[in-house]
Amino acid sequence: MDRLKSLLYRLNRRLIGAIARPRKAGLEPDQLRAWAGEAPESGATPLLYVLETRSLSDLIVLDLVTDELGLPGPLEAIDIDGLHQARRFFFLNRASHGWFRRNTMSSYSERMVDLVEGVAHADQGLSGPIVPVGIYWGRAPIREGSVFRLLLSENWAVTSRLKRLVNLIFSRKDIVVHFGPPLPLAELSGGQGDGQRLVRRAARLLRVRLRNQRVATMGPDLSHQRTVTGQILRSRAVRSLIEAEQDPKSRARLEKRARRYAAEIASNLSYPTIRILERLLTWFWNRIYQGVNFHGREQLIETAEDHTLIYVPSHRSHLDYLLLSYLLFQHGLMIPHIAAGDNLNLPVLGSVLRRGGAFFMRRSFRDDPLYAAVFSEYLYQVYRRGHSVEFFPEGGRTRTGRLLPARLGLLKMTLEHHWRGVPRPLALVPVYLGYEKLVEAGSYLDELKGAQKQRESLADVFRSLRLVRQNFGTVDVKVGRPLVLSEWLHEHGADSDSDPGEVAVALGAEVMTRINAAAAVNPINLIALVVLCMPRLAIGERTLVAQIHSYMDLLRACADEHAYALPDTRPEDMIQHVESLGMLERESGPTGDVLSLGPFTAILMTWYRNNVVHVLAMPSLIACLIRDRRRPARRGALERMAATVFPYIADELQSPESAAAVSPWLDHLVTAGLLIRTEDDAFAAPPAGSPEHFRLRLLARLIMPTLE
């Protein structure tokens, strides 16, 4: 009998392996391999897996993925401090009988019971992590009653063999295997009580872990999405405005208006649309970009486990929200609800965006209290259900390249909803988007020259198709340090009795500085920082290489204080790359090649410089204070001067640094050879005429436009 089971398993494994193309999500393979190192000298501990439901297909998919990643397979035996187990996996839910059988928690896995009892009776506790593994076949936030979609999509209901068979055929490339953070075995039975009570506690703990992974990957249960409009209309804020009208006909008209507002605002997530957009965007990115780099996803995945995420990205292009949603989906996280201006609610395009997760808002609704109440209640319902949200704190796209000051409307609403109460804590996730070549560069340049901003239209979509013939370099999307709202409010002594407006101002400033703290510096940024400081916007190639080297050394030196993403190529390769994008002009001369900017490119390069000028603002200010001094300046004097001036610069550039950063930057500048330290801890510029003195003067010019 065992031989027959083994043969059937191998046949099923070969069949599923030939068809399925699962995606990995959650912990990175290197992290899992580090946990899985089972040699005694490695210091690691044995690895176990727990799956949510008893399913042969799930087990086979896990077996295939672990084999691909070089991890221990779920069918291998394991010894944990003398407790032997024939397999290193178990299921939480057990299945009833029949072809359409459903998984329930009517009984517990014997392997889990043995582990819990072994932990409870061990003198020093058993060592070893349990990795919760969620496997989602054709994941989708189910909303509608389409039989076909119900068959093809993972949802919050328990599943069946027939559904897995259909999914294997139709959704073979959209099977997500999510490895959650390991749970130490010792935590399974942390508590007192009899065996059954400890087993129930362990099952509950693992169930919560797997549920959080499901929320992070698929989004919350949206099976009652049709009730959202009813909940909005029944909310206290909306009802009070409607019932303030004495005339029944007026109340009926207001209720009808409120219902229309809710339909106008609400997103309409459609999984088939998301799948189609994913394929179109994959083709589009591959045509216009040489690469899309996603930094910081590990801390994002960890935060998503037990927080409702609010993405607050910089806004530099109409592609921002498409890029972020695409990358989140690719890495096994749910598509956020995206706040979009109603100027994008165009025929056809608006419907597509709405089905991709966009919800629309007017630019201003101060004069319409009913609309404000409906919109606020809709946002609360999204937060309450645990769905992630994305909005641009700047409000609109920056035309200068600098971050704009935060607009406070949505931040203020978020604060109010936090104080009102939501099931999961809210975490604001700053996201920095850095482009090497901007799609909207031409229109931005026209607007900087004085032209009026053009209203979006459907024709823009067709004009954008011409972009596929151009090369726009690479894009960096970097996730910054998440801001857990409850912790931030506690640190700042703010509560529900505080003025929401004042708290929102401080919160907005913190969000913007965290976005800048996550900056990704690309070759275009570095070359713009150097060449725009030259009087004639031209520089010798060797001088440009030396200055880029100098800036890279400074930025690497401050890696402990700031986690900026930096290019890992040589300055010579950066220059060649920027030339290939048509952003630099080369002329040969008797003393070497000279690189310069054309009139159009020079204006455009200010945009790329302004993206990152804050990363070198403090050393540039120090260079300004020292470059023309006849005598060395003492450390204390420099600290006092910087403390006077830098707060204004930091406020202007929304820099994450404070005036206290002067001292470490002085040491970095000495190490880079741009300053000379005397015996009495004073600092002077290098000798006039030296290459180091020239590099110091170029560095000083970075901050001059801001100071002026």
Sequence and secondary structure as in RCSB ss.txt:
>XXXX:A:sequence
MDRLKSLLYRLNRRLIGAIARPRKAGLEPDQLRAWAGEAPESGATPLLYVLETRSLSDLIVLDLVTDELGLPGPL
EAIDIDGLHQARRFFFLNRASHGWFRRNTMSSYSERMVDLVEGVAHADQGLSGPIVPVGIYWGRAPIREGSVFRL
LLSENWAVTSRLKRLVNLIFSRKDIVVHFGPPLPLAELSGGQGDGQRLVRRAARLLRVRLRNQRVATMGPDLSHQ
RTVTGQILRSRAVRSLIEAEQDPKSRARLEKRARRYAAEIASNLSYPTIRILERLLTWFWNRIYQGVNFHGREQL
IETAEDHTLIYVPSHRSHLDYLLLSYLLFQHGLMIPHIAAGDNLNLPVLGSVLRRGGAFFMRRSFRDDPLYAAVF
SEYLYQVYRRGHSVEFFPEGGRTRTGRLLPARLGLLKMTLEHHWRGVPRPLALVPVYLGYEKLVEAGSYLDELKG
AQKQRESLADVFRSLRLVRQNFGTVDVKVGRPLVLSEWLHEHGADSDSDPGEVAVALGAEVMTRINAAAAVNPIN
LIALVVLCMPRLAIGERTLVAQIHSYMDLLRACADEHAYALPDTRPEDMIQHVESLGMLERESGPTGDVLSLGPF
TAILMTWYRNNVVHVLAMPSLIACLIRDRRRPARRGALERMAATVFPYIADELQSPESAAAVSPWLDHLVTAGLL
IRTEDDAFAAPPAGSPEHFRLRLLARLIMPTLE
>XXXX:A:secstr
 HHHHHHHHHHHHHHHHHH   EEEES HHHHHHHH  SGGGT    EEEEEE  HHHHHHHHHHHHHHT   TT
S EEETTEEES SEEEEEEE SSTT  EE SS  HHHHHHHHHHHH SS    EEEEEEEEESB    S  HHHH
HHSB SS   HHHHHHHHHH TT EEEEE   EEGGGTT S S HHHHHHHHHHHHHHHHHHHHHHHH S  TTG
GGHHHHHHHSHHHHHHHHT  SHHHHHHHHHHHHHHHHHH     HHHHHHHHHHHHHHHHHH SEEEEE HHHH
HHHHTTSEEEEEE   STTHHHHHHHHHHHTT    EEEEEGGG  TTHHHHHHHTTEEEE S  TT HHHHHHH
HHHHHHHHHTT  EE  TTSS  SSSS      HHHHHHHHHHHH  SS EEEEEEEEEESS TTHHHHHHHHTT
       HHHHHHHGGGGGS   EEEEEE   EEHHHHHHHTT  TTS HHHHHHHHHHHHHHHHHHT B  HHH
HHHHHHTTSTTSEEEHHHHHHHHHHHHHHHHHTTTT   B   S HHHHHHHHHHTT  EEE  TTS EEE  HH
HHHHHHHHHHHHGGGGHHHHHHHHHHTT SS EEHHHHHHHHHHHHHHHHHHHT S  GGGHHHHHHHHHHTTSS
EE TTSEEE   TTSHHHHHHHHHHHTSHHHH 
